[in-house]
Amino acid sequence: MKGVLLKYNVRSLLVRRGSTALTVLGIALTTAIFVGVMALAEGLEMALGTTGEPLHVLVRRRGSDSELTSFIPRDVWPIIRYLPGIERDSRGEPLASAELVVVINLPRRGEAQGVNVTVRGLSPESLALRPRARIVEGRMFRPGLREVVVARRLSERFQNLRLGDEVRFGKGAWRVVGLFEVGNTAFDSEIWADVSQLADAYNRPGYSSFLLKATSDVALRALCERIEQERRYPLLAQSEIEYYREQTRVAGPIRALGMFLVLVLGIGTGFAAMNTMDAAVTSRAREIATLRALGFRRRQIGRAFLVESALLGLAGGVIGSALALPLHGLTTGTANWETFSEIIFAFRVTPGLMLTGIAFAVLVATFGGLLPARQAARQAPALVLRGL
């Protein structure tokens, strides 16, 4: 009996090709928007949430929101650099880096108005602390020279950042000598330069942050406690991973906006599904009465129309998720309000996100079919068959 009703639902949808197609299209577009917005937030969270290394400690001034607003005098550096618990390299030197972060305003390609871009000044030890970084074109900058290396994604989106170009900021021009990648992390939105040259270009007498590599998890916790107990200067020490994960809250407004849009569109889509199913019930009154006369109960009839609505949602959800799939890997950018600069990341359309989109579509369509299903279940077969 259930198989008979399911076949009836499928054939009914195929007979009403026009209205079925329009409803499925509306659901598909809503689902595509839902998956696309969530993929945007997912990509941003991944870029920030996967930045950093497990044993790295990031030190900045206590009370600062980010490296950009942090200032640490230079005389603090020797004190922190040689603390116990810091990993040493093959020469016996601490794996620790003093860094400076500034933002500059650069125009995107094809645009006149500029946006903020992060420039990070690195010390010679910095690359050893970023094992995922690799030069994909050109070479690394030479210490003591006005040279920069640029994240490849940044180079593709902004003017004067291609290999061999000159970009002006601070006190003059800087030569782009290399392009780099750092595994789709927040560093893929930065320009790197020699920390001494950058400090001179902006007359900075100190650093923004220190990056240290601990010997173990226990040493990491001990380092953080020891640094925060420093009385000569108020410092905040935390895991590098934790620091960047705190910045993932910038994805919150994107998710909120996406949910609002989807809510509005979902309501409209639900009404579209309701109209489609209501028209189906009206046009198939005799068929419903015949099914009741054949012994199908009211619950079975109502359930059958809910299944028909769900099938509309399932079709729309699958098509909508497929429409959003080409967004995967597409590069975009947004403002990081923690650093006041642009962060570049890629859309991430994951299998879980696509399944969520399909489930959302089925839920919206089923909700739209509730009233028509109830109407179908309550029809009096005797009156309908008499033509009344």
C-alpha positions, 0 to 999 in steps of 0.5 A: 500500500505504501509503495502505491502511494509513493508511486502516485506521488512521483507520477503526480509530480511528473504530470505537473511539470511546470509548477513542479519545476518552478517550485523546485527552482525556487527551493534550489536558489534558496538552498544555493544562497544558504550553502554559499553564505555558510561556505563563506563563513566556513572558509573564513573560520578555516583560514583563521582557525588553522593558523599557528603551530601547537607549540608556539607562544605569541606575546603581545602587550597586555590590554591590546586587542591584536598585534596591530595595537600592541607595542613592546619596547626593544629592551624587553626582547633580550629578557623574553628571548632567553627564557627557559623552555624555548626550543633551540636551533642547531646553533643553540640559538632560541627559536624566537622572533621579534616582529612588527605589524603595520597596515598600509592602504593599497588599491585592488586590481581595477579599483581606485579606492584602497583597502588596508593590507597587513605588512609584517616585519620578520626577524631572521628566525621567523621563517624557521617558526613558520614551517608551512611557509614556502616561496612559490616564485622568486626568493626570500627578501634579504635582511637590511634591504627594502625588499618584500615577499607577498602572499600569492593570493594578495598578489593576485588581488592587489595592484603593484604586488606582482613579482618584480613590482615596486610598492610604496609605503612607509618612507619609500619604495619596496621591491617585490622579490618573491611570492609565498604560500602558508597553507591557506592560513591568515598569513596568506593575506600578508606582506613580509619584510625585514623587521629592522627596515620596517621599523625604520620606515615607520619610526617604530622604537619597539615591536608588536609581538614576540613569537616563541617555540616552546619545547613541550606543552608543559613548557608552553604553559610555564612560559605563558605563566612566567611571561605574564608575571613579568613586572617590568612590562605588562605582557600577555602570552597565549598559544598562537593557535588560540590567538587566531581562533579568537579572531574567528568571531569575525565570521559571526556577522556573516553567518548572522546575515546569511541566516537572516537572508535564508530565513526571509527566502525560506518563508517565501519558498515555503509559501511557494511550496504551499501554493503548489501543493494546495493547487495539487490537492484542489485539482486531484480531489477526485483522485484523493476520494478514490484513494479513500474509497480504496481503503486508504486512511486519512493519515495515509493520505495526509502523509502521502502529500507531505512526502510529495512536498518533501520530494520537492524539497529534496530535488530542490536541495540537491540541485541548490547544493550542486549550484553552490559547489563551484564556489568551493575554492573561490578566493575572496576577501573581507575585513578583519575587524581585529586587525583592521585589514583585509583577510583573503580566504577561499569558500569551503563547500563541504559535504556536511554543509551540502547535506545541511542545505538539503535538509534545510530544503526538505524542512522548508518544503515539508513545512509548506506542505503541512496545510495542503496535506491536512486539507487532503486528509479531511476531504469527504470522499462521498461528497467529492465522488457525487460531484458536490 
